[in-house]
Amino acid sequence: MEYEYTDLFFEDLIRSYVDDALFVDRPWLEDLIEETLESASTRFVLITGNPGAGKTALMRSEERRVGKECRSR
C-alpha cells in the first residue's frame, strides 16, 4: 500500500503568509521570546492562543529571523 505525503501542519501555507509583504512582524514579541530563552533557567517557551491567532506564523517568522528551525508541534 502506498501513502501520499500530506502536509498535516500546512507548512507551505504558513510560509506563504510569513513571506507575504502584508505579514505584520511582531518584533517586540520576538524580542521577548528571545530574551526569555537566553535565561539560564529557561528551557522552553510555551506559546498559547486561540486558533488563527498566529502562533505558527510567529514561530515561522522567528525561524526566518534566527536562521534555524523552531519546533512548533
N, C-alpha and C positions, 0 to 999 in steps of 0.2 A: 504494500500500500504506500502510495506517495503522498506526501503532505506539501501543501503550498505555503510558503512563508507569508505570514500575516503580521503586520506591524501593530502589535497589541497596544503599544504605547504612543502611537501616532507621531513618531519622532520626525518624520519628514514634514508633516503638517505643522508641528510646533516650530521646527527650524524655519519654515516659511514665514511664520508670524514674527519671529525674532529678527530675521533678516530683512523684513519689510521696513521701508522708510517711515511708516506710520507707527511702528512699535515704540512705546514710551519706556525708555530706560528708567530705572529707579536706582540711581547711584547711591542715594542715601541709605537705601535698604541693603544694597550690595556691600557698601562700606561697613554697615553694622554687622552683617554676617561675617565678613572677612575679619573684622576686629574681634568678634566673639571667638572665631576659630583659632585665632592667634594666641589666645589664652592657654596656658599650660594645663589648666583644669578642665578645658572643654574638649570633648572627644567627638561630638557631633552637634548639629543644629537641626531641630525638627521644624519644618515649615508646614503650617496648617492653614486651612482656609476653605471656603465654600467652593463647590465645583465651578470652574470657569473663572476663578479669582486671579489666576495667573501664576500658580505655584511652579508648574513645569516650565513655563516661559521664563520665569525668574531664574531657574536653575540653568536653562539653556543659555540665557544671557550671561550668567556668571561663568559658565564654561568658556564662552567666547572671550570674556574679559580676562580670565586667568590662564586660558590656553590648555586646560586639561578637563577631563570628563568629571562631572558631578553626578553622583548616583542619586537618582530621583525615583526609585522604585521601592 
